[in-house]
Amino acid sequence: MPQPLSHTIVRPSVRAMSKTIRTTDLRSHLDRYGPLAEVITVSADHRPHVVTSLVEIEGDHLTIVVGDRTAANLAERPDLCLTWAAPPTEEHILIVDGTAIDMSASSAAGDSAVGDSAAGDSAAGDSAAGDSAVVRVVVAPTSGIRHRRADAAGDGPSCVRLTDETD
């Protein structure tokens, strides 16, 4: 059975995008893009691991709920990327880089992580025996952009920093 998680991750973040964002800048974007995002982490063997989670804003941070494989990746490598598909009225996807700063076992019945199984394609949990952990992760957003979809019509900027839209 997986061990209960309850620890804080502290380490300097490597910022992949050029400008820091504030959660206040994200609020209007999440209203348009919705709460469902892809969560991208890196495994010990340097392979990408992609799952989905519902994202909430709490104070200056984002929260996500993930399974034990994603939590293990974040415990060792706390930098992550969140991506949202473009809504029908948008030509840009939303991409937010962040750092996991706290993780704890989640006991709320409504918490859900999607796509974090041993096979990588079902509900939360990574154990081959079917045991699973649902872990609440607090994320400090570090940067964000809206990136133009490859199939977007016409001309337009390929990349829009979120701070450019609110400065």
N, C-alpha and C positions, 0 to 999 in steps of 0.2 A: 504494500500500500504506500502511496506517495507520502512523504513527510509534509506536515503543515508548513506553509510558507508565511513568514512574517519578518521582513527585514527591510532595511532602507539601503538603497544603492546610492553611493556618493562617488562621483568621478567627474572630471571635467568633460564637457561635451565637445565633440568635433562638429562644427557647423558646416554642413554641405552646401547650403544656399547662402546667399550673400547678406541677407538682412534679417535681424531678429524680429519676431512678431509678438504681439500681445494677444491674449485671449479675447480682449474686446474687439480686436480686428477680425477674429475668427467667428464671432457670434453670428454676424449677418451671413457669412458664407455657409455656416452649418445650417442656418435656417433655409437656405436655398438648396444646398446639396443633400441635406438629410443626415441622420445619425449613423447610417451604415457605411463603414469604411473598411478597406483592406489594410491589414497590419503586416508590415514586412520586417522580418528580423533575419539574423544570420546565425546559422548553426555552428557548432564547434569545428566542423569540417569545411566551413566557409561557403556553405550552400544557402541560397535564399530560402526562407520559410514564409509562406504567405497564408494568412487566415483572414477571416472577417470578424468584426466586432462592432457593437454599437458604441458610439463615442458621445460622451457627455462633457459639458464644461462645468467645472466646480472651482470657483474662485479664479486663480491665475493658472489653473492646470486643466488638463483633459484627463478623463478616466476611461479606461477600456476594461473589458473582461476577456481573459484568454484562458487557454488550456495549459497543461503542465509543460508541454514541449516549448511553446512560445515563452512561457515564464522562465524555463531553464535557459533559453537563449538570452533573454533579457537580463538574467542574473549575472551572466558572464560578459555580455556585450549589450549594455543598456541603450545604445542608440537604435532608433527605429524610424520607420517611415510609415505614414498613414496616407492613403490615397482614396479619393472619392470619384466615382464615375460622374461624367458631366450629365446634369439633368437635361431633359429634352430642349429646354430653352437656352442652354449654355453651349458655347463652343470650346470651353476650357474645362479640363479636369482640375481637381484641387489636390495639391500635394503639400503635406506638412511633415517636416522633420521634427523629431523630439527625442528626449531622453527619459527613460523610465527612472523615476526617483524614489518610488516606493511600491512595494508589492505586498499583498496580504491575501490569505485564503478568503474566498467569498462564500458566505452562507446564505445570501439572499436568494429566495426561490426564483425571482424574476431575472436574475443575472443570466446572460447567455453569451457564449462565445461560439462562433460557428466555424467549422473547418479546421479543427486543431486535433485531429485524431492521429493514431499511429499510421493510418493510410493517408492522412492529410485531406480527407474529404467529408468528414462528418462532424457531429457536435463535439463539444469540448472534451478533452481527455486524450492521453497519449499512451496509456498502458495497453499492451496486447491482451492483458487479462480482463480489460474492461474497467478497471479502477481509473478514476479520473479526478483531476483537481480543477477547480474553477478559481482563477486567480484574478483579483482586482488589481489593476496597475494604474498608478498615478503618473502622468506624463507631463513633463515640462516642455511646451513647444519651443523650438529654437528658431525655426524659419519656415517660410511658406511661400508657395507660388501657385498661380493658376497656369496650367500648361495647355496650349492649344491642341485640340484633338487632330489627329492626322487626316481625318475625313471632313474637317470643317470647311465650309464653302467660303470663297472669297479670300481677301487679304486681311491681315490683322497681326498683332504681335503674337509671337509664338510663346512668349513667357511674360507673365505679369506678376510682379512681386505684390504680395498682399499689402505691404506698407505703402506702395505707390498709389493704391486705391484709397487710402485713408489719410495720407499726409496732407 
